[in-house]
Amino acid sequence: MSELIPRKEGAVVLVGVDFGLPHFDGELEELGLLAQTAGLEPVARLVCKRKAPDAALFVGSGKADEIRELAELHRASEVVFDQALSPAQQRNLERQLGVAVYDRTFLILEIFAQRARSHEGKLQVELARLQYLSTRLVRRWSHLERQRGGIGTRGGPGETQIELDRRMIGEAIKRTRERLAKVQRQRGTQRRQRERRDTFNISLVGYTNAGKSSLFNALVKARAYAADQLFATLDTTTRHLYLGDARRKVSISDTVGFIRELPHGLIDAFKATLQEAVDADLLLHVVDASNPHHPEQMAEVQAVLKDIGADTVPQLLVFNKLDALESTQHPLHLQDEIDVDGVQVPRIFLSAHTGEGVPALRAELAQRSRLLTEDMTPEASAELHDAAN
């Protein structure tokens, strides 16, 4: 019967399974934003509870039937799960539901593929997508299992189509890694040049849509793309920022936003981009102060920073979107310190949109850069002063 119902292109049913883990998004709010960012239209949402994933269908046959009926009712053409699915679960669900089924990982990869602009960014996304695809070959497309071989075929006698495709994807991964390694070496050369100039390097990090690019633009008067959506910025942008109080220039970089359950393939593929955070002298950890889930988002950012080896870099917390807070939620002091994993970290409240608090941030950056200058040799300090003038 489902084949007779005309489907609405881009209409999706969102599904989340609560396994009793902390920070479960019961409203599927973030998954909905991800779907919209990817150009899809959420038409229905379903949340269920389980003690453990069903090996075959992730949600069990009864709940799968309920999802199928919901998709038919709303004429949805796709179903997106908030958790990662195994290749077998994805294949079985598509057979059971009669529509395309994707998981959170695929959705994030799709957004990254749409948004990457630089050569490096496109290579990084392509590598992550190829790695994801390589795990889906065995069980996802049954037509790949046809035998192929004989005279005139590339695969050789008896080689299955799936073996051929796996080999082709393996070769593509190897080529992409080699091209990405070349770009990484170029970026490393540029980084060493900055280090020789004793540049004070600042890197903006934070959960996606926290306002990093808006703050970046407010600080350096740049025109980096900024929008109220997830993953508005994927490619690292670096500019010089002149700090009048310190009479020197510093280097500041805007990096890709982090998100809960960021696919490991993306973390691996984006090593070059995230390397800006690892090599920084200071991390500006931008937080959306108006988001009620900001403590969980901060924890996710800290986890990714630890994964890439940037957890030991000094941090300054920037609680952005002060203008979006209710008057009763405004802090008593715009500068204080809070505990982050047992360490007292300085915090500044500001609004990149209105500019409130931005001068205080610039003053703090000037103070920190002065401390670095004081630690330099007289020769290096003189060179830095000449460069600033």
C-alpha positions in Angstrom: 0.0 0.0 0.0 2.9 2.4 0.8 3.9 2.3 -2.9 0.6 3.8 -3.9 0.9 6.8 -1.7 2.7 9.8 -3.4 5.6 10.9 -1.2 6.5 14.5 -0.6 10.2 15.1 -1.7 12.3 16.2 1.3 9.6 15.4 3.9 11.2 13.5 6.8 10.1 11.7 10.0 12.5 12.2 12.8 13.1 9.3 15.2 14.9 9.3 18.5 15.5 6.4 20.9 16.0 7.1 24.6 18.3 4.4 26.1 18.4 6.2 29.4 21.7 8.0 28.6 22.2 11.6 29.9 21.4 14.6 27.8 18.9 12.8 25.5 17.2 15.4 23.3 13.6 14.4 24.0 12.2 17.0 21.6 14.6 16.1 18.8 15.2 19.9 18.5 18.8 19.6 17.3 18.0 16.8 14.9 15.3 19.0 13.5 17.7 21.8 13.0 20.2 19.5 11.3 17.4 18.3 8.9 16.4 21.8 8.1 20.1 22.8 7.5 20.4 19.9 5.1 17.4 21.2 3.2 14.8 18.7 4.5 11.4 19.4 6.0 10.6 17.6 9.3 6.9 16.6 9.2 6.7 14.3 12.2 8.7 13.3 15.2 8.6 10.0 17.2 10.5 9.3 20.4 10.5 5.9 22.1 12.4 4.2 24.9 14.4 1.0 24.9 16.9 -0.7 27.2 19.1 -1.6 24.2 19.0 -1.3 20.4 17.3 -4.1 18.5 20.0 -5.9 16.5 17.9 -6.0 13.4 15.7 -2.9 13.3 17.2 -0.8 16.1 13.7 0.0 17.4 12.0 -3.4 17.2 9.4 -4.5 14.7 6.4 -3.0 16.5 7.8 0.4 16.6 9.1 0.1 13.0 5.5 -0.5 11.9 4.5 2.6 13.8 7.1 4.6 12.1 6.0 3.3 8.7 2.4 4.3 9.4 3.6 7.8 10.5 5.6 8.2 7.3 2.6 7.1 5.2 0.3 9.5 7.0 2.6 12.5 6.4 3.7 11.3 3.0 7.3 11.4 4.2 9.9 10.3 1.7 12.7 9.7 4.3 13.2 8.8 7.9 16.2 10.1 9.9 17.3 8.6 13.2 19.1 10.7 15.9 21.5 7.9 16.6 24.0 6.0 14.4 22.7 2.9 12.6 24.6 -0.1 11.6 24.6 -1.0 7.9 22.4 -4.0 8.6 19.9 -2.0 10.6 19.7 0.7 7.9 19.1 -2.0 5.2 16.4 -3.8 7.3 14.6 -0.6 8.2 14.4 0.5 4.6 12.9 -2.8 3.7 10.4 -2.6 6.6 9.5 1.1 6.1 9.5 1.3 2.4 11.4 4.7 2.4 15.0 5.9 2.5 16.5 5.7 6.0 19.4 7.8 7.3 21.1 8.4 10.6 22.6 11.4 12.4 26.1 10.7 11.0 24.9 10.8 7.4 22.9 14.0 8.0 26.0 15.8 9.4 28.1 14.5 6.5 25.5 15.7 4.0 25.6 19.2 5.6 29.3 19.3 5.5 29.3 18.3 1.8 26.9 21.1 1.0 28.8 23.8 3.0 32.5 23.0 2.3 34.0 25.8 0.1 37.8 25.6 0.3 39.9 23.0 -1.5 40.9 21.6 1.9 37.4 21.5 3.3 36.1 19.6 0.2 38.9 17.1 0.5 38.2 16.6 4.2 34.5 16.0 3.6 35.1 13.7 0.7 37.4 11.6 2.9 34.8 11.3 5.6 32.1 10.4 3.2 34.2 7.8 1.5 35.0 6.2 4.9 31.3 6.2 5.8 30.4 4.7 2.5 33.0 2.0 2.8 31.2 0.6 5.8 27.8 0.6 4.0 28.8 -1.5 1.0 28.4 -5.0 2.3 24.8 -4.9 3.3 23.2 -1.9 1.8 23.0 -2.5 -2.0 22.0 -6.0 -2.9 22.7 -5.4 -6.6 26.4 -5.1 -5.8 26.5 -8.8 -4.9 26.2 -9.9 -8.6 29.2 -11.8 -9.9 31.3 -10.0 -12.4 34.3 -11.3 -14.2 35.7 -12.9 -17.3 37.5 -11.5 -20.3 37.5 -7.7 -20.7 36.3 -6.9 -17.2 38.5 -4.9 -14.8 37.7 -7.0 -11.7 39.1 -10.3 -13.0 37.4 -13.7 -13.1 34.9 -14.3 -10.3 35.3 -10.9 -8.6 32.0 -9.7 -7.2 30.7 -6.2 -7.9 30.9 -5.5 -4.2 34.6 -6.5 -4.1 35.2 -4.2 -7.1 33.4 -1.3 -5.5 35.2 -1.8 -2.2 38.5 -1.8 -4.0 37.6 1.4 -6.0 36.5 3.2 -2.8 39.7 2.0 -1.1 41.7 3.6 -3.9 39.7 6.8 -3.7 40.3 7.0 0.0 44.1 6.5 -0.6 44.2 9.3 -3.2 42.2 11.7 -1.1 44.4 11.1 1.9 47.5 11.8 -0.2 46.0 15.1 -1.5 44.9 16.1 2.0 48.3 15.3 3.4 49.8 17.7 0.8 47.5 20.4 1.9 48.3 19.7 5.6 52.0 20.1 4.9 51.3 23.4 3.2 49.3 24.6 6.3 52.1 23.3 8.6 54.6 25.5 6.7 52.4 28.5 7.1 52.0 27.8 10.8 55.7 27.5 11.3 56.2 30.8 9.6 53.8 32.4 12.0 55.6 30.8 14.9 58.9 32.2 13.8 57.3 35.6 13.9 56.3 34.9 17.5 52.7 35.7 16.6 50.1 35.3 19.4 47.6 32.8 18.0 43.9 32.8 19.1 41.4 30.2 17.9 37.7 30.5 18.2 36.0 27.2 19.2 32.6 26.3 20.4 29.3 24.4 19.7 27.8 25.0 16.3 25.6 28.1 16.1 27.1 29.7 19.3 28.0 32.8 17.3 31.7 32.3 16.6 31.6 33.8 13.2 29.6 36.8 14.4 32.2 37.4 17.1 35.0 36.9 14.6 33.4 39.6 12.4 32.9 41.9 15.3 36.6 41.6 16.4 38.3 41.9 13.0 35.7 43.8 11.0 35.7 40.9 8.5 32.8 39.6 6.4 33.1 35.9 7.2 29.8 34.1 6.5 27.6 34.1 9.6 24.0 32.8 9.9 21.6 31.6 12.6 22.0 27.9 11.5 24.1 24.9 12.3 27.5 24.6 10.6 27.4 28.0 9.0 31.2 28.0 8.9 33.2 24.9 7.9 36.5 26.3 6.6 39.0 27.9 8.9 39.4 31.7 8.4 42.4 33.5 9.8 42.9 37.3 10.1 45.2 39.7 11.9 43.6 41.6 14.8 45.3 44.8 16.0 45.1 45.3 19.8 45.7 49.0 20.5 46.1 48.5 24.2 49.0 46.1 23.6 50.3 48.0 20.4 50.5 44.7 18.5 48.8 42.4 16.1 47.6 38.9 16.9 46.4 36.1 14.7 42.8 35.0 15.2 41.1 32.0 13.5 37.5 31.0 13.2 37.1 27.2 13.1 34.3 24.7 12.4 31.6 24.3 15.1 31.4 21.2 17.2 28.3 19.1 17.9 27.1 16.2 19.9 28.2 12.9 18.5 30.4 14.5 15.8 31.2 11.6 13.5 34.7 10.3 14.3 35.4 10.2 10.6 35.0 13.9 10.5 37.3 14.4 13.5 39.9 12.4 11.7 39.4 14.1 8.4 39.4 17.6 9.9 42.7 17.2 11.7 44.2 20.0 9.6 41.4 22.4 10.3 41.2 21.6 14.0 45.0 21.8 14.2 44.5 25.6 14.5 43.0 25.0 17.9 45.8 22.6 19.0 48.5 25.1 18.1 46.8 28.2 19.5 48.2 30.2 22.4 44.6 30.9 23.6 41.2 29.3 22.9 38.1 31.6 22.9 35.5 29.0 23.8 32.3 30.7 22.6 29.1 29.6 24.3 25.5 30.4 23.5 24.4 31.8 26.9 20.8 31.9 25.8 20.6 28.2 25.1 19.3 26.2 28.1 21.4 23.3 27.1 24.7 25.2 27.1 26.3 23.2 30.0 25.9 20.0 27.9 27.2 21.8 24.8 30.3 23.0 26.7 30.9 19.5 27.8 30.8 18.3 24.2 33.3 20.9 23.1 35.6 19.9 25.9 35.4 16.3 24.9 36.3 17.1 21.2 39.2 19.3 22.4 40.5 16.4 24.4 40.2 14.1 21.4 42.3 16.4 19.2 44.9 17.2 22.0 43.8 20.8 22.6 42.5 20.4 26.1 45.7 21.8 27.6 45.6 25.0 25.7 44.5 28.0 27.9 40.9 29.0 27.5 38.8 32.1 27.9 35.1 31.4 28.0 33.0 33.9 26.0 29.3 33.7 26.9 27.7 35.2 23.7 24.2 36.3 22.9 23.8 38.4 26.0 21.1 40.4 24.1 19.0 37.2 23.8 18.8 36.7 27.6 15.8 37.8 29.6 16.4 40.7 32.0 16.1 38.3 34.9 18.8 36.1 33.5 21.4 38.8 33.1 24.6 38.2 35.1 25.5 40.5 38.0 29.1 40.8 36.6 30.1 40.6 33.0 33.5 39.2 33.9 34.1 36.3 36.4 35.4 32.8 36.6 33.7 29.4 36.6 34.8 25.9 37.2 35.5 23.7 34.1 36.7 20.2 34.8 38.2 21.3 38.1 40.0 24.3 36.6 38.9 28.0 37.2 38.5 29.5 33.8 37.9 33.3 33.2 34.5 34.2 31.6 33.3 37.2 29.8 29.6 37.9 28.9 29.0 39.8 25.6 26.8 40.2 22.6 28.6 40.0 19.2 25.3 41.3 17.7 25.1 44.6 19.7 28.8 44.9 20.6 28.2 45.0 24.3 31.2 43.5 26.1 33.3 43.3 23.0 35.7 46.1 24.2 36.2 44.2 27.5 37.2 41.1 25.5 39.7 43.1 23.4 41.2 44.5 26.6 41.5 41.0 28.0 43.2 39.8 24.8 45.6 42.7 24.9 46.5 41.9 28.5 47.2 38.3 27.6 49.3 39.2 24.6 51.3 41.6 26.8 52.1 38.8 29.1 53.4 36.8 26.2 55.6 39.7 25.1 57.1 40.0 28.5 58.2 36.4 28.3 60.0 36.9 25.0 63.6 37.7 24.5 64.4 41.4 23.9 65.2 40.7 20.3 62.0 38.8 19.6 60.0 41.5 21.4 61.6 44.2 19.3 60.8 42.3 16.1 57.2 41.9 17.1 56.9 45.6 18.0 58.3 46.6 14.6 55.9 44.2 12.8 53.0 45.8 14.6 54.1 49.3 13.5 
